[in-house]
Amino acid sequence: MSNALFSPTIPHFFQPLLPGFHLSIPLSFFKDYLKGQINCESAVLRSYGRTWSVKIRDRRFEDGWQDFARDHDLHVGDFLVFRYGGNMVFDVVVFDTSACQRQYPLLATQTQQPAKEIGKQHEKRTSTSVTLESPHFVSNLTLESMKSFRLNIPRKFARSNDLDRSCETVLVDEQGRSWMASIRLKDSDGQVYIGRGWRNICIGNSLGLKDCVKLELIGNGITPIFKLYKVASDSDAKKLPNCSGSNAVVQEDQPEF
C-alpha cells in the first residue's frame, strides 16, 4: 500500500464496529472536512478496486452500508480506517481484533452468493451480536482516581474476561467518539486499571468527582473495546441496555496509588 495513503495531509478517521453494525462519521471530522460539501447525504466507499454507494443520515452510514458490511464479512470489534479522497469518496481498510489488516484477495473477482442467502447469514450474525448480553462494570469516580487519572477494573471482572494483562484498548462514548487508552497490570498487587488515555476520556466526556460510569465490554480481542456510559448512580446504570444479570459487576472503592 502506498505511503501516500497515510500522509498527514490526507484526512483519515477510524471507527470500531459496534453491536448492531452501525457506523457514523465522527462529528469533528464531519465539521472539518465535509461541512462544505454540496452533497453530503451520500458517499462512495472503495475497497480492492470495488465501490459501494451508501446513504448518510445524521452522519451515520445507512442504505448500502449493510452490503459493504456483508461483502467484507465484518464482525463486532473490527476496526475500519477511512481515508477521505474528496467528493464524498472514502478508501476503507479493515483491521480485525488481532490489530492486523484483513486481506480480501478474492473480493474483486469472487462470484458472490445469492443476495438472499448472504442476507440471511448477515441477519443471523447481527441479531446474535445484539441479543447477547455484554459483560460490564459500574464505577464511581473517586478523588484518588481523578488525581491519578486511572480507573481500576474490578479484579473479578478482569479475571473472568481475560483482562488481567497489559494491552491497548479503545473506549467509545455514547456519541460514537473513540479514544485509545491502555490497560495495565500492577505486578505488586495484581490490580488492573485503565491508565494512559483515561485523562482525555474524562475531559472529553466532562467526567468529574463522584460521577458514575458504566463500561460495557463490547469487543474482547487482542485490543478490547469498551462502550462508556455516564450515569447518575449505580441504580441508574441498571436501567441501561445489558445492565442486568450475572455479567454486571459494581466497582469496588478505588484504592490510593
ABEGO torsion letter per residue (X at the ends): XBAAAABAABBBBBBBBBBGGBBBBBAAAAAAAAAABABAABBBBBBGGBBBBBBBBGGBBBBGAAAAAAAAGBBBGBBBBBBBAEGGBBBBBBBBAAGBBBBBAAAAABBBBBAAAAAAAAAAAAAAAAABBBBBBBBBBBAAAAAAGBBBBBAAAAAAAGABBBBBBBBBBAAGBBBBBBBBBBAAAGBBBBBBGAAAAAAAAGBBBGBBBBBBBABBBABBBBBBBBBABAAAAAABBGABEAABBBBBBBBBX
